[in-house]
Amino acid sequence: MTQPRERISYREVSPAPAGNQRIELLDGELRYLPPLLPRYQAIVRTVEYLLRTYREVFGGHLVVSPFDVVFSDFDVLEPDIAFFGQARRHLVASDGPVRVPPDLVVEVLDRGTMVRDRARKLPILAAHGVREYWWLDPDRRLVETYTRGLEGFHLLQLAGGHEVVQSAALPGLAYFASDFFDDPRAHR
């Protein structure tokens, strides 16, 4: 007979451990996140730039890692990027962790955590009301977009190259898939 594992709460790990180690809680299970490699950091910066450009036209609020999204005391995630549309931007407090579900969560695929993320994070994001989730795969240069339905997330689109990635949650948000992997500022 196995003993039930002890669940850890956000109060027990907040503030962040020494060295600002990135962490997540998945149903009370503490998970240490690896640091983002330079290649992934470059993609996150590109997505940040594209979403800032979108925000200039349509409004909204953009948050870039490291930050906590506290869905519950036992479900705390740290996505690479979260975006809140203009109508919900006022819900994000500037003096603490995010405590409301983002309209859009964007993550750069990490082969080391991919299976666990699909099995554990997708259901948490959907259950707590995230409207849309984008997964960027730098190896295949593909963007997977998921939208939340009645039974969780379902794949909306798999796009690459000059296929347009369009948000279902944020009107007017559309870019070529390749835009997420190539620094658009380099083409100016």
Secondary structure, DSSP 4 states (H G I P E B T S, - for coil): -PPPPPPPPHHHHPSPPGGG--EEEETTEEEEPPPPPHHHHHHHHHHHHHHHHHHHHH--EEEESS--EESSSS-EE--SEEEE-GGGGGGS-SSS-B-S--SEEEEE--TTTHHHIIIIIHHHHHHTT--EEEEEETTTTEEEEEEEETTEEEEEEEEETTPEEE-SSSTT-EEEGGGGTS-GGGG-
